[in-house]
Amino acid sequence: MSGTALKGCSGSALAEALLRPRSVALVGVSDDIAKTAARPLRFLRRAGYGGEVYSVNPTRATVQGEPAFASLSALPERPDHAFILTGTDAAIAALEECGRLGVPVATILAGGFSEAGDAGIERERRLAEIGRSYGVRVLGPSSIGVVNVHERLVLTANAAFAEPDLPEGGVFVASHSGSLIGAMLSRGKARGVGFAGLVSVGGEVDLSVGEICEATLDDPKIGGYLLFLESMRNADALRRFALAAAERGKPVAAYKLGRSAEAAELAVSHTGALAGEDDVADTFLRDCGIARVESFDGLLEIMPLLNRMPVKSVRQPAVGVVTTTGGGAAMAIDQLAIRGVRVAAPSPDTVRRLAEVGIAAGEGRLVDLTLAGTRYDVMKAALGVMQTAPEFDLVLATVGSSARFQPDLAVAPVIDSAREHEKPLAAFIVPEAPEALLRLNAAGVPCFRAPESCGDVIAAAFGRRTPRSELALPSPPVQAGAGRTIDEAEAYRLFARVGVPHAPVTVLTVGEPVRELPFAYPVVAKVLHPDIAHKTDVGGVALNIADADALSAAIAAIRDRVEAARPGMSVRQILVQPMTRGVGEVLVGLRRDPQVGPVVMLAAGGVLTEIYRDRALRLAPVDRATALEMIGEVKALQALAGYRGRPAGDLGAVADALVAVSRLALLDDVTVLEAEINPLMVMADGQGAVAVDALVRLATADADSQAQEDDTENRSGRNR
């Protein structure tokens, strides 16, 4: 047996070898059914997989009663897919044998790679090198396998797949965690969720979540995707998949681990501190049109709602609530409210229409039918009115105790109403009522067994945004602390290139007489040094300087304060600007995240901006419509819209500045790691906005050169 792997094995060819192989080899499969390495053979046989299964074990002539081969080379044919179940070092040798024989895809169960220190990193580098040199696609390491329910391919060592009668359906799962695909299977089965396939991606030495899902997009048996993410590695492939899924009308939801803000400690700018790792991940997922849930239950329950709900409109969406239990509805309303979802009261016209069908709506936010709502005709009539009311984007039916003891009667009006009207209808079942939930799931009606997952799922579905294709590509990772900060004067010149206006500046030399300024007093003086990012922290700013004598004294005082705060530093230059006053101030910044690429941020400006954390984020670049959306998300900026008679600020100029700053991500002669204007002074409406402080950190020439080399290698790997 000989051959070469499928060079460029991607798309449909990848999907075939990975998920629909005609033959599989189990390398290192065990004869001891108590061991993990014995499970794949048992599961494949129990599931009725129709392809060839070859057991490879050099120490046994038979495994679990079937013939075994001493090596891959001894097989009668080249398998489409090899599942390597050996230990770490043997797995590397097995992968190399796969490469020599031309096996298209190999899945590696073993760990002991990048998570195991320097030696493990070297082993992982070797895996990647073997994959590239031979063209074999690698799933893992630390992958517990793949499952294609429709093809009865249960190529996994996950114990949960001993489950009989795997539930078939249209949901495809990709998970960094191997154990989680088993948890999703068992929990999903209890909820009536049917699966098309489940893949444990593991360490992503080669194949990533995005590339695997992208290869399955044209499978008509797959209707939507659930992702369990531990990191945002290979974000470009994930975004490419998400955009293509949106084009095909196949919704995507994700549960992302890691809400840590530790990455903010490495940031120089306020933007970096405010746009922490989890904030950036959240922005990335939203801008890709991926619904992000906060709970594992929410991930399992969200797909029916995504199938029924379009991406939200620009206005804040509203939920209408119909209930037979006031307390149960109140729990759901609480969970919606804390996630920023508005629960709206029926309009006067809707109240009138409800009265015409014999329902007294009252004056509250919910329509409480009490015990009368247990009758089919009453609940059906109420839902019919609410689903045709224009003030609601979704209607939530909260069903009480009758759902447990009369599940067919309790949910029948909900199921029938969902079929008759286009407006999304969901159900929160208050008691433990598994039969009612199964009936709703079978009918494709979104349903929830807990108020927390109810609020989580509805908020996540409304939180999706229309995917944006015109975004800067993620750059190769930049080492923490790499790059150089430029001084404020140089930063202004860079901002001017993309069209951001700034206050006039002049630079004075410390120790020389103060010359005539090109602008009038009063002025502000600031230390000018690339190593001082936050000037106020070291006493490097003086305000309201009235004349030349005061300026000379201020320069000397700044020098003394800064040199005392930074021993060994010599202050040589001072930047001077006219005092600029507006009706408000904001922060506009850009941060290049090492995994997802450049992110633009708008926040309340000033030195306390990190405390307030009132900000909006998007992937860069943004257009003006997106910039205006961001302005609407920052609560502090409501004051600049003329709130309660206050002077209105030029928010259009703020939007223009946001757009301009986001274009820094597209510059091809420099790599901007961080850039920030804090504050951008907002003038009265129609009078513009100007930068009065600026901070920029650029990749160094060495970092740029290395980034280009890494990018070439990454793209080569992605285009195999």
C-alpha positions in Angstrom: 0.0 0.0 0.0 1.4 3.4 -0.9 0.3 6.8 -1.9 0.3 10.5 -1.0 -2.2 12.4 1.2 -4.7 14.7 -0.4 -2.5 17.8 -0.9 -4.9 20.7 -0.3 -7.4 18.4 1.4 -10.0 21.0 2.2 -13.7 21.7 1.6 -15.7 18.7 0.5 -12.6 16.4 0.3 -11.8 17.2 3.9 -15.4 16.6 5.0 -15.4 13.2 3.2 -12.2 12.0 4.9 -13.0 13.5 8.3 -16.7 12.7 8.6 -17.7 10.3 5.8 -14.6 8.0 5.4 -15.0 4.8 3.5 -12.4 3.2 5.8 -10.9 4.0 9.2 -7.8 2.6 10.9 -7.6 2.4 14.7 -3.9 2.7 15.6 -3.2 1.4 19.0 -6.7 0.1 19.6 -6.8 -2.0 22.8 -8.2 -5.5 23.4 -9.1 -4.6 27.0 -12.6 -3.3 26.8 -12.1 -1.4 30.1 -9.5 0.9 28.5 -10.2 4.1 26.7 -8.4 2.9 23.6 -10.8 0.0 23.2 -13.9 2.2 22.9 -13.8 3.3 19.2 -14.0 -0.2 17.9 -16.9 -1.1 20.2 -18.7 2.1 19.3 -18.3 1.7 15.6 -19.6 -1.8 15.7 -22.5 -1.0 17.9 -23.5 1.9 15.8 -23.5 -0.1 12.6 -20.8 1.9 10.7 -20.8 0.6 7.1 -17.2 1.3 6.1 -14.1 -0.8 6.6 -12.6 -0.8 10.1 -8.9 -1.8 10.5 -7.4 -2.5 13.9 -3.7 -1.7 14.2 -1.9 -3.2 17.2 1.7 -4.6 16.8 1.4 -6.8 19.9 -1.7 -8.8 19.1 -3.0 -10.9 16.2 -6.6 -10.1 17.2 -8.3 -7.2 19.0 -11.8 -7.7 20.5 -12.2 -10.8 18.4 -11.3 -9.2 15.1 -8.1 -9.5 13.1 -5.4 -6.9 13.9 -2.5 -5.6 11.7 1.0 -4.9 13.0 1.2 -1.5 11.3 -0.6 0.9 8.9 1.8 -0.3 6.2 0.4 -3.8 6.6 -3.2 -2.9 5.8 -4.7 -4.1 2.5 -5.6 -0.5 1.6 -4.9 3.1 2.5 -7.5 4.2 5.1 -9.3 7.5 4.6 -9.0 8.3 8.3 -6.6 7.1 11.0 -7.6 7.5 14.7 -4.3 7.3 16.6 -4.9 6.0 20.1 -1.3 5.5 21.2 0.8 7.4 23.7 2.4 10.7 22.9 5.7 9.7 21.4 4.2 6.7 19.5 1.5 9.1 18.1 4.2 11.2 16.4 5.6 8.1 14.7 2.2 6.9 13.7 1.4 10.3 12.2 4.6 10.2 10.1 3.6 6.7 8.9 0.2 8.2 7.9 2.1 10.8 5.9 4.3 8.3 4.1 1.2 6.2 3.2 -0.9 9.2 2.0 -3.6 8.9 4.7 -5.7 12.1 4.2 -6.8 12.7 7.8 -5.4 11.6 11.2 -7.0 12.2 14.6 -4.7 12.2 17.6 -6.1 11.3 21.0 -2.9 11.8 23.0 -2.0 14.8 25.1 1.4 15.9 26.3 2.0 18.6 23.7 1.9 22.4 24.1 0.3 22.0 27.5 3.4 20.1 28.7 6.0 22.8 28.7 9.0 23.3 26.3 9.3 19.6 25.5 5.6 19.4 24.6 5.8 22.5 22.5 8.6 20.9 20.5 6.6 17.7 20.1 3.6 19.8 18.8 5.9 21.6 16.4 7.0 18.2 15.1 3.3 17.2 14.5 2.7 20.4 12.5 5.9 19.8 10.5 4.8 16.3 9.6 1.4 17.4 8.6 2.7 20.2 6.4 5.4 18.1 4.7 3.2 15.2 3.8 -0.1 17.0 3.4 -1.9 14.9 6.0 -4.6 16.9 7.9 -4.3 16.6 11.6 -7.2 16.7 14.1 -5.9 17.3 17.6 -3.8 16.6 19.5 -6.0 15.9 22.6 -9.0 15.2 20.3 -11.3 12.6 21.6 -12.7 11.9 18.1 -15.5 12.7 15.6 -19.0 11.5 15.2 -21.3 11.6 12.2 -24.7 10.4 13.5 -26.3 10.1 10.0 -23.4 8.0 8.7 -23.2 5.9 12.0 -19.5 7.0 12.3 -18.9 6.9 16.0 -15.1 7.4 15.8 -14.5 8.5 19.4 -13.1 7.4 22.7 -15.7 9.5 24.7 -17.5 7.1 27.1 -20.8 9.1 26.6 -21.1 7.6 23.1 -22.0 4.2 24.6 -25.4 5.9 24.6 -27.8 3.7 22.6 -29.9 5.3 19.8 -27.9 8.5 19.2 -30.4 11.3 18.4 -30.3 12.3 14.7 -30.9 15.8 13.7 -29.5 18.9 12.1 -27.2 20.3 14.7 -23.4 20.1 14.2 -21.2 20.5 17.2 -17.5 21.6 17.3 -15.7 21.7 20.6 -12.2 22.4 21.8 -13.1 20.2 24.8 -13.4 16.5 24.1 -15.5 15.7 27.1 -18.0 18.3 26.3 -19.2 16.6 23.1 -20.3 13.7 25.3 -22.0 16.1 27.7 -23.8 17.8 24.8 -24.9 14.5 23.4 -26.4 13.2 26.7 -28.0 16.5 27.7 -29.2 17.2 24.2 -30.8 13.8 23.9 -32.8 14.5 27.2 -34.0 17.8 25.6 -35.0 16.3 22.3 -32.0 17.8 20.4 -30.9 15.9 17.3 -27.4 16.0 16.1 -25.8 15.7 12.6 -22.2 15.5 13.9 -19.9 16.2 16.8 -16.2 16.9 16.6 -13.6 17.2 19.3 -11.1 19.7 17.9 -8.5 19.6 20.7 -5.2 21.5 20.3 -5.8 22.8 16.8 -2.3 22.0 15.6 -3.8 22.0 12.1 -7.5 21.6 11.7 -9.5 24.3 13.6 -13.1 24.8 14.6 -13.7 27.2 11.7 -12.1 25.1 9.0 -13.9 22.0 10.0 -17.3 23.7 10.2 -16.7 25.5 6.9 -16.1 22.1 5.2 -19.5 20.9 6.2 -21.5 24.0 5.2 -23.0 22.5 2.0 -24.2 19.3 3.8 -28.0 19.5 3.5 -28.4 17.5 6.7 -26.8 20.3 8.8 -29.1 23.2 9.7 -27.0 25.0 12.4 -23.9 24.9 14.5 -23.1 24.9 18.2 -19.5 25.8 19.2 -17.8 25.2 22.5 -14.7 27.5 22.5 -11.8 27.7 24.9 -9.8 30.3 22.9 -10.1 32.4 19.8 -7.2 30.7 17.9 -7.5 30.7 14.2 -10.0 33.5 14.3 -9.7 34.2 10.6 -11.0 30.7 9.7 -13.8 31.0 12.3 -14.9 34.3 10.8 -14.8 33.0 7.3 -17.0 30.1 8.3 -19.4 32.3 10.2 -19.9 34.6 7.2 -20.5 31.7 4.9 -22.9 30.1 7.3 -24.9 33.4 7.5 -25.1 33.5 3.7 -26.6 30.0 3.7 -29.0 30.8 6.5 -27.4 28.4 8.9 -27.3 30.0 12.4 -24.3 29.6 14.7 -24.2 29.8 18.5 -21.2 29.6 20.8 -20.3 29.1 24.5 -16.9 30.7 25.1 -14.9 29.9 28.2 -12.7 32.5 29.9 -14.1 35.8 31.0 -10.8 36.7 32.6 -9.5 40.3 32.3 -5.9 39.3 33.0 -4.8 40.2 29.5 -5.7 43.9 30.3 -2.6 44.0 32.5 -0.4 43.9 29.4 -2.0 46.9 27.8 -0.5 50.3 27.6 -3.6 52.3 26.7 -7.0 52.6 28.4 -8.4 50.9 25.3 -6.3 47.8 26.1 -7.4 47.8 29.7 -11.1 48.3 28.8 -11.1 45.9 25.9 -10.0 42.7 27.8 -9.7 39.3 26.3 -13.4 38.4 26.9 -14.7 41.7 25.7 -12.8 41.2 22.5 -14.0 37.7 22.1 -17.6 38.9 22.6 -17.2 41.6 20.0 -15.7 39.2 17.5 -18.5 36.7 17.9 -21.2 39.4 17.6 -19.6 41.0 14.5 -19.4 37.5 12.9 -23.2 37.0 13.5 -22.6 34.3 16.1 -24.9 34.2 19.1 -23.0 34.0 22.3 -24.6 32.3 25.3 -23.5 32.5 28.9 -24.7 29.0 30.0 -24.2 25.5 28.8 -28.0 24.9 29.0 -28.4 28.0 26.9 -26.2 26.5 24.2 -28.3 23.4 24.0 -31.6 25.4 23.9 -30.8 28.2 21.5 -31.0 26.7 18.1 -34.8 26.6 17.7 -35.0 30.3 18.5 -32.2 31.2 16.1 -34.0 29.2 13.4 -37.1 31.4 13.9 -35.5 34.8 14.7 -33.9 37.1 12.2 -30.9 39.3 13.2 -32.2 42.1 15.4 -33.3 45.4 14.0 -31.5 48.7 14.9 -34.1 49.7 17.5 -34.0 48.0 20.9 -36.1 44.8 20.6 -39.0 44.2 22.9 -40.5 41.0 24.4 -44.2 40.5 25.3 -45.0 38.0 28.1 -48.2 35.9 28.4 -48.4 33.7 31.5 -50.5 31.5 33.6 -48.2 32.0 36.6 -47.3 35.5 37.8 -44.3 34.3 39.8 -42.9 32.2 37.0 -43.2 35.1 34.6 -41.5 37.4 37.1 -38.5 35.1 37.2 -38.1 35.2 33.4 -38.6 38.9 33.3 -35.9 39.4 35.9 -33.4 37.4 33.9 -34.3 39.3 30.7 -34.0 42.7 32.4 -30.5 42.0 33.9 -29.3 41.2 30.4 -30.7 44.4 29.0 -33.7 42.9 27.2 -36.8 45.1 27.3 -40.0 43.5 28.4 -42.8 45.8 27.0 -46.3 46.3 28.1 -49.1 45.8 25.6 -50.0 49.0 23.7 -53.5 50.5 24.2 -54.5 49.0 20.9 -53.3 45.5 21.9 -55.1 45.9 25.2 -58.3 46.7 23.3 -57.8 43.7 21.0 -57.2 41.4 24.0 -60.5 42.7 25.5 -62.3 41.9 22.3 -61.4 38.2 22.9 -62.4 38.3 26.5 -59.0 38.9 28.1 -58.4 41.7 30.6 -54.7 42.7 30.2 -54.4 45.0 33.1 -51.8 47.8 33.2 -48.6 45.8 33.8 -45.8 44.6 31.6 -47.3 41.0 31.3 -50.6 39.5 30.3 -51.4 37.3 33.3 -54.2 34.9 32.4 -54.1 33.1 35.8 -56.0 29.8 35.9 -58.0 30.7 32.9 -54.9 30.4 30.8 -54.9 26.7 31.3 -57.7 26.5 28.8 -56.7 26.0 25.2 -59.0 28.7 23.8 -57.9 31.4 26.3 -54.2 30.9 25.8 -54.5 30.5 22.0 -56.5 33.7 21.7 -54.0 35.7 23.9 -51.0 34.4 21.9 -52.8 35.2 18.6 -53.2 38.9 19.6 -49.7 39.2 21.1 -48.0 37.7 18.1 -49.7 40.1 15.7 -49.0 43.2 17.9 -46.4 45.4 16.3 -44.7 46.5 19.5 -43.3 43.0 20.2 -40.3 41.3 18.5 -40.8 38.1 20.4 -43.6 36.7 22.6 -42.8 34.5 25.6 -45.4 32.1 27.0 -44.8 31.1 30.6 -46.6 27.9 31.4 -47.3 26.8 35.0 -48.1 23.5 36.7 -50.5 22.2 34.1 -47.4 21.5 31.9 -46.3 18.7 34.2 -49.6 16.8 34.5 -51.3 17.7 31.3 -48.4 18.3 28.9 -50.3 17.8 25.7 -53.1 20.3 26.7 -50.7 22.8 28.3 -48.4 23.3 25.3 -50.9 22.7 22.5 -51.9 26.3 22.1 -48.2 27.4 22.1 -47.3 24.8 19.4 -50.4 25.8 17.2 -49.7 29.5 17.6 -46.1 29.1 16.6 -47.2 27.4 13.4 -49.7 30.0 12.5 -47.7 33.2 13.0 -44.2 34.3 11.8 -43.3 36.3 14.9 -41.0 34.3 17.1 -42.8 32.6 20.0 -40.9 30.9 22.9 -42.0 29.1 26.0 -40.7 29.0 29.6 -42.0 25.9 31.4 -41.9 26.6 35.1 -42.4 23.1 36.6 -40.2 20.1 35.9 -42.1 18.9 32.8 -39.9 16.9 30.5 -42.7 15.6 28.3 -44.0 19.1 27.7 -40.5 20.2 26.7 -40.0 17.3 24.4 -43.3 18.1 22.6 -42.3 21.7 22.1 -38.8 20.7 20.9 -40.3 18.2 18.4 -42.5 21.0 17.0 -39.4 23.3 16.7 -40.7 25.7 19.4 -38.0 27.4 21.5 -38.5 26.3 25.1 -36.6 26.7 28.4 -36.6 24.8 31.6 -35.0 27.5 33.7 -35.4 31.3 33.9 -31.7 31.8 33.6 -31.3 30.0 30.3 -34.5 31.7 29.1 -33.0 35.1 29.7 -29.6 34.0 28.4 -30.9 32.5 25.1 -33.3 35.4 24.3 -30.6 38.0 25.0 -28.0 36.1 22.9 -30.4 35.8 20.0 -31.2 39.5 20.1 -27.5 40.4 20.6 -26.5 39.0 17.2 -25.4 41.5 14.6 -25.4 41.2 10.8 -22.0 39.8 9.9 -19.6 42.3 8.4 -17.3 41.0 5.6 -15.3 44.2 5.2 -12.9 43.8 8.1 -9.2 43.9 8.5 -7.6 40.4 8.6 -6.3 39.3 12.0 -2.6 39.8 12.1 -0.1 37.1 13.3 0.3 37.1 17.1 2.5 39.8 18.5 4.6 38.9 21.6 3.3 40.6 24.8 5.3 43.8 25.4 6.6 43.9 21.8 6.6 47.1 19.8 7.5 50.7 20.6 5.4 53.7 21.8 5.8 56.9 19.8 5.6 60.3 21.3 2.4 62.4 21.2 3.5 64.7 18.4 4.3 61.7 16.2 1.0 60.1 17.2 -0.8 63.2 16.0 0.9 62.9 12.6 -0.2 59.3 12.3 -3.8 60.2 13.2 -3.8 63.0 10.7 -3.0 60.5 7.9 -6.4 58.8 8.5 -8.3 62.1 8.9 -8.5 62.8 12.6 -8.2 66.5 13.4 -6.2 67.5 16.4 -5.6 70.7 18.4 -2.6 72.8 17.2 0.7 71.8 18.8 4.2 73.1 19.1 7.2 71.4 20.7 9.5 73.3 23.1 13.0 72.3 24.3 13.5 72.2 28.0 16.1 74.8 29.1 15.7 77.1 26.1 13.8 80.4 26.4 10.1 80.1 25.6 9.5 81.4 22.1 6.4 83.1 20.7 3.7 80.5 20.3 1.6 80.1 17.0 -1.6 80.3 19.1 -3.0 82.3 21.9 -2.8 81.7 25.7 -4.1 80.0 27.8 -2.3 76.8 27.0 -1.6 73.3 28.3 2.0 71.9 28.6 2.7 68.2 28.6 5.9 66.1 28.9 6.8 64.7 25.5 8.4 61.3 25.8 7.6 58.0 24.1 8.1 56.1 27.3 5.5 58.0 29.2 2.1 56.8 28.2 -0.1 58.4 31.0 1.4 61.8 31.7 -0.8 62.7 34.6 0.5 59.7 36.5 3.9 61.3 36.7 2.9 64.9 37.1 3.6 65.6 33.4 0.8 68.0 32.7 0.1 71.6 33.5 -3.2 73.3 32.6 -4.5 76.9 32.1 -1.1 78.5 31.6 -1.7 82.2 31.2 1.5 83.6 29.6 5.1 83.0 28.6 6.5 83.4 32.2 3.9 80.9 33.6 4.8 78.6 30.7 8.5 78.8 31.5 7.8 78.0 35.2 5.4 75.1 34.2 8.1 73.5 32.0 10.6 73.6 34.9 8.0 72.1 37.3 7.0 69.3 34.8 10.7 68.4 34.4 11.3 68.2 38.1 8.1 66.2 38.8 8.7 63.7 36.0 12.4 63.2 36.7 11.5 62.6 40.4 8.9 60.1 39.5 11.1 58.4 36.9 14.7 58.3 38.2 17.2 58.2 35.4 14.8 59.7 32.9 15.8 63.0 31.3 13.0 65.3 30.2 14.1 67.2 27.1 10.9 68.2 25.3 7.5 69.7 26.2 4.4 69.7 23.9 2.2 72.8 24.1 -1.4 73.2 22.9 -4.0 75.8 23.3 -6.5 75.0 26.0 -9.5 73.5 24.2 -12.9 73.3 25.7 -15.9 71.5 24.3 -19.3 70.3 25.6 -17.9 66.9 26.4 -15.1 64.4 25.8 -14.8 60.8 24.7 -12.2 58.2 24.2 -11.6 56.6 20.8 -9.1 53.8 20.5 -7.9 50.9 18.5 -6.3 47.7 19.8 -4.9 44.9 17.7 -5.8 41.7 19.5 -3.3 38.9 18.9 -6.1 36.4 18.1 -9.0 38.2 16.5 -7.2 41.3 15.0 -7.9 45.0 15.3 -10.8 46.2 17.5 -12.1 49.8 17.7 -13.5 51.2 20.9 -15.6 54.2 21.9 -15.9 55.1 25.6 -16.5 57.9 28.0 -13.4 60.0 28.0 -11.1 61.3 30.8 -8.8 59.8 33.4 -11.6 57.8 35.1 -12.6 56.0 31.9 -11.3 52.6 33.2 -13.5 52.9 36.3 -16.7 53.6 34.4 -16.2 50.9 31.8 -18.9 52.5 29.7 -17.9 51.6 26.2 -18.8 50.0 22.8 -16.5 47.7 20.8 -16.4 46.6 17.1 -14.0 44.8 14.9 -12.2 47.3 12.7 -12.7 49.0 10.4 -16.2 50.4 10.9 -18.4 52.4 8.6 -20.4 55.5 9.7 -23.6 53.6 10.4 -21.7 51.2 12.7 -20.0 54.1 14.4 -23.4 55.7 15.1 -24.6 52.4 16.6 -21.6 52.5 18.9 -22.4 56.0 20.0 -25.9 54.9 20.9 -24.5 52.1 23.2 -22.4 54.4 25.4 -24.6 55.7 28.1 -22.5 58.7 29.0 -22.9 60.0 25.5 -26.7 60.5 26.0 -25.7 63.8 27.7 -24.1 64.9 24.4 -27.4 64.4 22.5 -28.9 67.5 24.3 -30.1 65.6 27.4 -32.5 67.7 29.5 -31.5 70.9 27.9 -27.8 70.5 28.0 -25.8 71.7 24.9 -25.8 69.1 22.2 -22.4 67.9 21.0 -21.3 67.1 17.5 -21.9 63.4 17.6 -21.6 63.2 13.8 -18.0 64.3 14.2 -17.4 61.6 16.8 -18.7 59.0 14.4 -16.3 60.4 11.7 -13.4 60.2 14.2 -14.4 56.6 15.0 -14.4 55.6 11.3 -11.0 57.3 10.8 -9.3 55.7 13.8 -10.6 52.3 12.7 -8.8 52.8 9.3 -5.4 52.6 11.2 -6.0 48.9 11.0 -5.6 49.1 7.2 -2.3 50.9 6.9 0.2 48.8 5.1 3.4 50.5 6.0 3.1 50.3 9.8 1.4 47.9 12.2 -0.5 49.7 14.8 -0.8 47.6 18.0 -2.6 50.3 20.1 -3.8 53.7 19.3 -5.9 56.0 21.4 -7.3 59.5 21.6 -8.3 60.4 25.2 -9.9 62.8 25.1 -11.4 63.5 21.8 -12.9 66.9 22.6 -16.5 67.2 21.3 -17.5 70.6 20.3 -21.0 72.0 20.0 -23.3 70.5 17.4 -21.9 71.3 14.0 -18.5 72.5 15.2 -16.6 69.2 15.0 -14.4 67.2 17.4 -10.6 67.4 17.9 -8.0 65.2 19.5 -6.2 66.8 22.5 -4.2 63.8 23.6 -2.9 60.8 21.7 -1.1 57.5 22.4 0.2 55.0 19.8 2.2 51.8 20.0 3.6 50.4 16.8 5.1 47.0 16.0 8.9 47.3 15.7 10.6 46.6 12.5 11.8 43.3 13.8 8.3 42.4 14.9 6.9 43.4 11.6 9.4 41.2 9.8 8.7 38.3 12.0 4.9 38.8 11.6 5.2 38.7 7.8 7.2 35.5 8.0 4.7 33.9 10.4 1.8 35.1 8.2 3.3 33.5 5.1 3.6 30.2 7.0 0.1 30.4 8.4 -1.4 31.1 5.1 0.5 28.3 3.5 -0.9 26.0 6.1 -4.4 27.2 5.7 -4.3 26.8 1.9 -3.2 23.2 1.9 
